[in-house]
Amino acid sequence: KKELLWQSRFSEPFDREALFFSSSVDVDRELYQEDIKGSIAHVTMLSDEAIIPVEEARLIIEGLEEIEQEISTGALEPHWEDEDIHTVIENRLKEKIGPIAGKIHSGRSRNDQVATDTRLYLKKTIGEMRQALRELRTLLADKAERYRETIIFGYTHLQRAQPISAGHYYLAYFSMFERDAERLQDLMARVNISPLGAAAFAGSTLPLNVERSAELLDFGTVFSNSIDAVSDRDIIIEFISACSIIMMHLSRFAEDLILWSSYEFDYLNLSDAFATGSSIMPQKKNADIAELVRGKTGRVYGALINLLVIMKGLPLSYNRDMQEDKPPLFDAAKTTLSSVRIFTRMLCKTELKTERLNTLTSRDLSLATEIAEYLVRKGMPFRDAHRVTGRIVTHSIETGTALPDIELESFRTFSELFDEQIYAALTPQASINSKQTHGSTAMASVEAQIRAARERLEAEKS
Ligand code: ARG
């Protein structure tokens, strides 16, 4: 039976159920690489500072490298009885090199150790997430280019509002995911700080060189207060909130895809590769992947609330409650990363029904704004133009005549200002291209937005 790290002052063994209850190995084994990396840096620093002999440091480091191999190949299966991944590794090291293994923990506590592991994990994960977001944004720029001339309905209140370029629509999501990537990058400034050397929370009696271990771990800088270094989890909360915002954006996008692929909308074709059928209704093609992305959003929000609640009443500094930070962290990170990736794969295979959309938009009441703006150009005050156009819309509905099919004489019964030119204005293309303002849906503006988007993607690579 292996000894727990802290048992010497106790006369009774730890209750087995209590050990099972408190063990975090099944969760924090996720951190074994970060933990070993952190230990190697710590031991290297200890030997550089002559706190432990170089030869012993070498033995410890070799042992740790072997253990990393053992865990990654499955030769060593971390066991719950070892309490946490830090202990799994230290116990294994003891088996390999004997009592020298104990020197690994000189000037260190599991408190700064786990804080270090978590920050290393966050750095790695933020990098992966930014990469996944970059791929999604590259796809959105491609979609915008491909569907620039496809005209779709722009909605407000889920009512058809005005025709827009589909490219413009995709670029709206490009902007959202761009901010998401920036948010993660901003967060890096606060993540990239080494807590190693804070020890339990008050610092160490050993002459630790905290800059050196930070540098070995590629951290930008070191903690400024050892209590804060081990006891805050705000960067995890910030990370999960960035994940929550990404999921919120994906979920809205998923909602559009679900609606638009329905029979009632029928604007797009989901690939069979990302749809499912029904076991009872043979005609069904369901957007399950989009629905799952939407559904998993709730899970990530849950993780955010989970950790906020864990932290809200904790006295300084470390409390064991904080071990519960890892399930929501890992779950939010994995859920968000896999959602971004699967969404990108699915979106890549999604096709807009360009011909149908172009036809639908060309006969629709959403051209009404063009009539009002036409009258404004002819000198009518906008409020009057709005009223006149409203009457024309009623006429169109009552007589079942699409706006472009209304005869000029009919138009003129509503206002003398109408002439032949109204028909040129009453096309979705004219509607779109009549927009003159920055960032609008006009083709020239959409093209400029695509160019700018590509430039920003390019600039990010360097
Ligand atoms: N497994 C613990 C965690 O994740 C490590 C720190 C344990 N420290 C302690 N003082 N019990 O938080």
Residues whose N, C-alpha, C, O or C-beta is under 5 A from the ligand:
A	BS01	LIG	S24 D84 R110 N111 V114 M322 Q323
